[in-house]
């Protein structure tokens, strides 16, 4: 922290103390061995934590439901009957009913919608402490 420089024009070597540019005294703060720490509180919110992946069967079932329901304008009951005719079973491997088809559609759609949500990080309680 302290250095010494010698005067050049003097016959006797005289040492003049100089302060380091990083001296805490020069910065206007007396630092008694404490070091600055930046304390942050960062909150991270994400919809992508611990979401299970969809199987190929679930994705193909969802695509078929969308095709029948929206492209061919069938009711949920008609979609369930058509899926049973084509040999599709529900996600759990049982016969399709209007409620299982509707439930599967909305749950899988919610999964895909969740993939596109962005939550920016939230930084709170920023402070500089001396420890």
ABEGO torsion letter per residue (X at the ends): XBBBBBBAABABBBBBBBBBAABAAAAGBBBBGBBBBBBBBBBBBBAABGBBBBBAAAAAAAAAAAAAAAAAGBBAAAAAAAAAAAGBBBAAGBBBBAAAAAAAAAAAAAAAAAAABBBBBBBBGBBBBBX
